[in-house]
């Protein structure tokens, strides 16, 4: 069976990181939040998108069972 080297590397790093924090998910995320705060403006914020909301029932696509 073929093994993707990138996926294998991700799994290896995940296990290593989890081991450093005794497999405590809260401790891992706390550390991630600290690192994120240190990066500050270097991180790119996702764009906020507006969802189109229509009150017109006739605009509902037919695949919704109408």
N, CA, C and O atoms as CSV, one atom per row, in Angstrom:
chain,resi,resn,atom,element,x,y,z
A,1,UNK,N,N,0.848,-1.182,0.000
A,1,UNK,CA,C,0.000,0.000,0.000
A,1,UNK,C,C,0.887,1.237,0.000
A,1,UNK,O,O,1.842,1.331,0.771
A,2,UNK,N,N,0.559,2.183,-0.874
A,2,UNK,CA,C,1.333,3.402,-0.997
A,2,UNK,C,C,1.080,4.308,0.197
A,2,UNK,O,O,-0.053,4.434,0.664
A,3,UNK,N,N,2.125,4.929,0.680
A,3,UNK,CA,C,2.012,5.816,1.841
A,3,UNK,C,C,2.483,7.208,1.438
A,3,UNK,O,O,3.601,7.378,0.952
A,4,UNK,N,N,1.627,8.196,1.644
A,4,UNK,CA,C,1.945,9.575,1.296
A,4,UNK,C,C,2.940,10.122,2.316
A,4,UNK,O,O,2.642,10.127,3.510
A,5,UNK,N,N,4.113,10.580,1.882
A,5,UNK,CA,C,5.121,11.061,2.828
A,5,UNK,C,C,4.692,12.316,3.587
A,5,UNK,O,O,5.109,12.521,4.727
A,6,UNK,N,N,3.873,13.148,2.971
A,6,UNK,CA,C,3.410,14.364,3.652
A,6,UNK,C,C,2.454,13.993,4.780
A,6,UNK,O,O,2.559,14.515,5.890
A,7,UNK,N,N,1.524,13.092,4.489
A,7,UNK,CA,C,0.574,12.651,5.511
A,7,UNK,C,C,1.324,11.955,6.649
A,7,UNK,O,O,1.007,12.161,7.821
A,8,UNK,N,N,2.298,11.148,6.309
A,8,UNK,CA,C,3.098,10.469,7.329
A,8,UNK,C,C,3.818,11.469,8.219
A,8,UNK,O,O,3.901,11.288,9.434
A,9,UNK,N,N,4.338,12.527,7.604
A,9,UNK,CA,C,5.040,13.557,8.372
A,9,UNK,C,C,4.079,14.297,9.297
A,9,UNK,O,O,4.418,14.592,10.443
A,10,UNK,N,N,2.884,14.595,8.801
A,10,UNK,CA,C,1.870,15.264,9.628
A,10,UNK,C,C,1.516,14.390,10.832
A,10,UNK,O,O,1.402,14.890,11.951
A,11,UNK,N,N,1.344,13.093,10.604
A,11,UNK,CA,C,1.020,12.177,11.704
A,11,UNK,C,C,2.159,12.105,12.716
A,11,UNK,O,O,1.923,12.069,13.923
A,12,UNK,N,N,3.385,12.084,12.222
A,12,UNK,CA,C,4.552,12.023,13.109
A,12,UNK,C,C,4.631,13.275,13.983
A,12,UNK,O,O,4.845,13.182,15.192
A,13,UNK,N,N,4.458,14.431,13.374
A,13,UNK,CA,C,4.521,15.699,14.116
A,13,UNK,C,C,3.369,15.783,15.114
A,13,UNK,O,O,3.548,16.263,16.233
A,14,UNK,N,N,2.189,15.318,14.709
A,14,UNK,CA,C,1.029,15.332,15.614
A,14,UNK,C,C,1.306,14.501,16.861
A,14,UNK,O,O,1.029,14.937,17.978
A,15,UNK,N,N,1.843,13.323,16.669
A,15,UNK,CA,C,2.174,12.455,17.812
A,15,UNK,C,C,3.239,13.082,18.699
A,15,UNK,O,O,3.159,13.009,19.925
A,16,UNK,N,N,4.230,13.694,18.077
A,16,UNK,CA,C,5.292,14.340,18.841
A,16,UNK,C,C,4.731,15.496,19.668
A,16,UNK,O,O,5.035,15.619,20.854
A,17,UNK,N,N,3.923,16.333,19.047
A,17,UNK,CA,C,3.327,17.476,19.745
A,17,UNK,C,C,2.407,17.004,20.868
A,17,UNK,O,O,2.448,17.542,21.975
A,18,UNK,N,N,1.587,16.011,20.589
A,18,UNK,CA,C,0.676,15.485,21.607
A,18,UNK,C,C,1.466,14.926,22.784
A,18,UNK,O,O,1.074,15.120,23.935
A,19,UNK,N,N,2.564,14.240,22.518
A,19,UNK,CA,C,3.396,13.687,23.580
A,19,UNK,C,C,4.019,14.762,24.453
A,19,UNK,O,O,4.163,14.582,25.662
A,20,UNK,N,N,4.391,15.885,23.836
A,20,UNK,CA,C,4.981,16.993,24.602
A,20,UNK,C,C,3.992,17.566,25.614
A,20,UNK,O,O,4.397,18.099,26.647
A,21,UNK,N,N,2.702,17.458,25.322
A,21,UNK,CA,C,1.664,18.004,26.196
A,21,UNK,C,C,0.841,16.902,26.853
A,21,UNK,O,O,-0.311,17.121,27.227
A,22,UNK,N,N,1.438,15.710,26.995
A,22,UNK,CA,C,0.785,14.570,27.646
A,22,UNK,C,C,-0.593,14.275,27.065
A,22,UNK,O,O,-1.510,13.884,27.787
A,23,UNK,N,N,-0.731,14.465,25.757
A,23,UNK,CA,C,-1.975,14.194,25.043
A,23,UNK,C,C,-3.160,14.983,25.609
A,23,UNK,O,O,-4.307,14.542,25.531
A,24,UNK,N,N,-2.862,16.161,26.183
A,24,UNK,CA,C,-3.879,17.050,26.753
A,24,UNK,C,C,-4.267,18.078,25.692
A,24,UNK,O,O,-3.507,19.005,25.415
A,25,UNK,N,N,-5.443,17.913,25.104
A,25,UNK,CA,C,-5.885,18.769,24.010
A,25,UNK,C,C,-5.980,20.226,24.461
A,25,UNK,O,O,-5.630,21.129,23.700
A,26,UNK,N,N,-6.440,20.461,25.664
A,26,UNK,CA,C,-6.552,21.841,26.147
A,26,UNK,C,C,-5.181,22.504,26.246
A,26,UNK,O,O,-5.031,23.675,25.895
A,27,UNK,N,N,-4.191,21.771,26.714
A,27,UNK,CA,C,-2.838,22.317,26.818
A,27,UNK,C,C,-2.264,22.609,25.431
A,27,UNK,O,O,-1.571,23.608,25.241
A,28,UNK,N,N,-2.550,21.744,24.476
A,28,UNK,CA,C,-2.078,21.958,23.105
A,28,UNK,C,C,-2.688,23.232,22.533
A,28,UNK,O,O,-1.977,24.058,21.959
A,29,UNK,N,N,-3.987,23.394,22.684
A,29,UNK,CA,C,-4.645,24.580,22.136
A,29,UNK,C,C,-4.239,25.846,22.873
A,29,UNK,O,O,-4.164,26.913,22.264
A,30,UNK,N,N,-3.978,25.753,24.152
A,30,UNK,CA,C,-3.494,26.915,24.902
A,30,UNK,C,C,-2.155,27.382,24.321
A,30,UNK,O,O,-1.929,28.579,24.144
A,31,UNK,N,N,-1.280,26.430,24.032
A,31,UNK,CA,C,0.008,26.765,23.429
A,31,UNK,C,C,-0.185,27.356,22.029
A,31,UNK,O,O,0.516,28.295,21.649
A,32,UNK,N,N,-1.123,26.816,21.272
A,32,UNK,CA,C,-1.393,27.355,19.936
A,32,UNK,C,C,-1.888,28.795,20.026
A,32,UNK,O,O,-1.493,29.642,19.225
A,33,UNK,N,N,-2.742,29.067,20.989
A,33,UNK,CA,C,-3.246,30.430,21.157
A,33,UNK,C,C,-2.125,31.397,21.545
A,33,UNK,O,O,-2.114,32.548,21.107
A,34,UNK,N,N,-1.185,30.929,22.367
A,34,UNK,CA,C,-0.047,31.773,22.734
A,34,UNK,C,C,0.795,32.095,21.511
A,34,UNK,O,O,1.201,33.239,21.306
A,35,UNK,N,N,1.054,31.075,20.700
A,35,UNK,CA,C,1.844,31.285,19.479
A,35,UNK,C,C,1.121,32.221,18.517
A,35,UNK,O,O,1.747,33.069,17.881
A,36,UNK,N,N,-0.185,32.067,18.414
A,36,UNK,CA,C,-0.978,32.913,17.539
A,36,UNK,C,C,-0.914,34.368,18.008
A,36,UNK,O,O,-0.790,35.277,17.188
A,37,UNK,N,N,-0.997,34.592,19.317
A,37,UNK,CA,C,-0.933,35.948,19.852
A,37,UNK,C,C,0.431,36.578,19.580
A,37,UNK,O,O,0.521,37.779,19.324
A,38,UNK,N,N,1.482,35.779,19.635
A,38,UNK,CA,C,2.824,36.297,19.364
A,38,UNK,C,C,2.979,36.729,17.915
A,38,UNK,O,O,3.711,37.676,17.625
A,39,UNK,N,N,2.301,36.049,17.006
A,39,UNK,CA,C,2.408,36.392,15.594
A,39,UNK,C,C,1.633,37.657,15.252
A,39,UNK,O,O,2.010,38.397,14.344
A,40,UNK,N,N,0.552,37.902,15.980
A,40,UNK,CA,C,-0.224,39.120,15.809
A,40,UNK,C,C,-0.622,39.404,14.376
A,40,UNK,O,O,-1.343,38.623,13.755
A,41,UNK,N,N,-0.148,40.530,13.852
A,41,UNK,CA,C,-0.559,41.013,12.531
A,41,UNK,C,C,-0.002,40.163,11.394
A,41,UNK,O,O,-0.402,40.348,10.244
A,42,UNK,N,N,0.899,39.249,11.679
A,42,UNK,CA,C,1.456,38.399,10.616
A,42,UNK,C,C,0.446,37.375,10.129
A,42,UNK,O,O,0.614,36.806,9.050
A,43,UNK,N,N,-0.598,37.132,10.906
A,43,UNK,CA,C,-1.624,36.172,10.499
A,43,UNK,C,C,-2.652,36.861,9.619
A,43,UNK,O,O,-2.944,38.042,9.807
A,44,UNK,N,N,-3.191,36.141,8.678
A,44,UNK,CA,C,-4.205,36.676,7.784
A,44,UNK,C,C,-5.571,36.287,8.332
A,44,UNK,O,O,-5.854,35.109,8.549
A,45,UNK,N,N,-6.408,37.284,8.551
A,45,UNK,CA,C,-7.758,37.026,9.043
A,45,UNK,C,C,-8.658,36.654,7.880
A,45,UNK,O,O,-8.562,37.258,6.811
A,46,UNK,N,N,-9.528,35.673,8.064
A,46,UNK,CA,C,-10.438,35.308,6.975
A,46,UNK,C,C,-11.423,36.439,6.699
A,46,UNK,O,O,-11.830,37.165,7.606
A,47,UNK,N,N,-11.793,36.571,5.442
A,47,UNK,CA,C,-12.767,37.590,5.086
A,47,UNK,C,C,-14.130,37.202,5.627
A,47,UNK,O,O,-14.515,36.033,5.609
A,48,UNK,N,N,-14.844,38.192,6.104
A,48,UNK,CA,C,-16.201,37.927,6.557
A,48,UNK,C,C,-17.110,37.977,5.344
A,48,UNK,O,O,-17.063,38.920,4.553
A,49,UNK,N,N,-17.924,36.968,5.209
A,49,UNK,CA,C,-18.838,36.926,4.074
A,49,UNK,C,C,-20.257,37.142,4.559
A,49,UNK,O,O,-20.639,36.717,5.649
A,50,UNK,N,N,-21.010,37.799,3.736
A,50,UNK,CA,C,-22.424,38.020,4.052
A,50,UNK,C,C,-23.225,36.954,3.339
A,50,UNK,O,O,-23.048,36.720,2.144
A,51,UNK,N,N,-24.092,36.320,4.070
A,51,UNK,CA,C,-24.963,35.318,3.466
A,51,UNK,C,C,-26.209,36.011,2.959
A,51,UNK,O,O,-26.825,36.808,3.666
A,52,UNK,N,N,-26.568,35.705,1.750
A,52,UNK,CA,C,-27.781,36.274,1.180
A,52,UNK,C,C,-28.989,35.611,1.833
A,52,UNK,O,O,-29.157,34.393,1.769
A,53,UNK,N,N,-29.805,36.414,2.447
A,53,UNK,CA,C,-31.008,35.904,3.095
A,53,UNK,C,C,-32.194,36.553,2.412
A,53,UNK,O,O,-32.285,37.777,2.321
A,54,UNK,N,N,-33.087,35.731,1.940
A,54,UNK,CA,C,-34.258,36.234,1.242
A,54,UNK,C,C,-35.507,35.831,2.006
A,54,UNK,O,O,-35.627,34.700,2.478
A,55,UNK,N,N,-36.425,36.764,2.120
A,55,UNK,CA,C,-37.685,36.444,2.778
A,55,UNK,C,C,-38.718,35.978,1.758
A,55,UNK,O,O,-39.834,35.613,2.125
A,56,UNK,N,N,-38.349,35.991,0.478
A,56,UNK,CA,C,-39.256,35.596,-0.583
A,56,UNK,C,C,-39.224,34.077,-0.733
A,56,UNK,O,O,-38.204,33.519,-1.138
A,57,UNK,N,N,-40.326,33.405,-0.414
A,57,UNK,CA,C,-40.369,31.944,-0.475
A,57,UNK,C,C,-40.218,31.427,-1.899
A,57,UNK,O,O,-39.776,30.296,-2.096
A,58,UNK,N,N,-40.577,32.234,-2.897
A,58,UNK,CA,C,-40.487,31.787,-4.283
A,58,UNK,C,C,-39.038,31.663,-4.759
A,58,UNK,O,O,-38.777,31.061,-5.800
A,59,UNK,N,N,-38.108,32.224,-4.011
A,59,UNK,CA,C,-36.710,32.171,-4.437
A,59,UNK,C,C,-36.013,30.894,-3.963
A,59,UNK,O,O,-34.838,30.682,-4.262
A,60,UNK,N,N,-36.734,30.042,-3.224
A,60,UNK,CA,C,-36.160,28.794,-2.728
A,60,UNK,C,C,-36.042,27.807,-3.888
A,60,UNK,O,O,-37.034,27.561,-4.574
A,61,UNK,N,N,-34.879,27.243,-4.124
A,61,UNK,CA,C,-34.731,26.282,-5.235
A,61,UNK,C,C,-35.690,25.099,-5.112
A,61,UNK,O,O,-36.101,24.718,-4.016
A,62,UNK,N,N,-36.030,24.537,-6.257
A,62,UNK,CA,C,-37.008,23.457,-6.291
A,62,UNK,C,C,-36.510,22.186,-5.606
A,62,UNK,O,O,-37.326,21.357,-5.204
A,63,UNK,N,N,-35.184,22.006,-5.461
A,63,UNK,CA,C,-34.702,20.781,-4.843
A,63,UNK,C,C,-34.953,20.732,-3.344
A,63,UNK,O,O,-34.593,19.752,-2.693
A,64,UNK,N,N,-35.566,21.777,-2.783
A,64,UNK,CA,C,-35.935,21.745,-1.379
A,64,UNK,C,C,-37.335,21.169,-1.184
A,64,UNK,O,O,-37.932,21.316,-0.118
A,65,UNK,N,N,-37.852,20.514,-2.219
A,65,UNK,CA,C,-39.118,19.796,-2.101
A,65,UNK,C,C,-40.334,20.656,-2.300
A,65,UNK,O,O,-41.399,20.339,-1.771
A,66,UNK,N,N,-40.218,21.720,-3.034
A,66,UNK,CA,C,-41.387,22.558,-3.297
A,66,UNK,C,C,-41.898,22.329,-4.676
A,66,UNK,O,O,-42.882,22.949,-5.081
